[in-house]
Amino acid sequence: MKKLIPAIGILLLTACDSASDVASRNLSTASDNFEVERRFVFYNGITGDYILTIEGLCSKDNSSTDKVLGVVCKVGPNSYKKHMLGLSDNVTWFMEQMEPVQTSEYHYRVVFKPSVIIPDIEIK
């Protein structure tokens, strides 16, 4: 019974989310798992020109700040590229999802990756 009470509490908290919140979180999770085609555009607000576009199975990097945006893209089965761009008062960015993605407003996603918990060990 003691184990059941926290599980019920978690279910009640997730039941408070709106359908759009759950769908948005599921899309973000899919993007973080490189399942969503996206286009990141870096834009100069003074000249009106695009500085850079990045397209593919890409996700916003966790180390991004208000002055630097990082984008990580999956380019092969085990290959990734990371791009960083400094932001300023005249350089901004936007992200566009290229195609619709099936997601549920009724279910949330939990992704368990044992490789993150048990890292590879290199012996030299």
Buried (B, 14 or more C-beta within 10 A) or exposed (E): EEEEEEEEEEEEEEEEBEEEEBBBBBBBBBBBBBEBBBBBBBBEEEEEEEEEEBEBBBBBBEEBEEEEBBBBBBEEEEEEEEBEBEBEEEBBBEBEEEEEBEBEBEEBBEEEEEEEEEEEEEEE
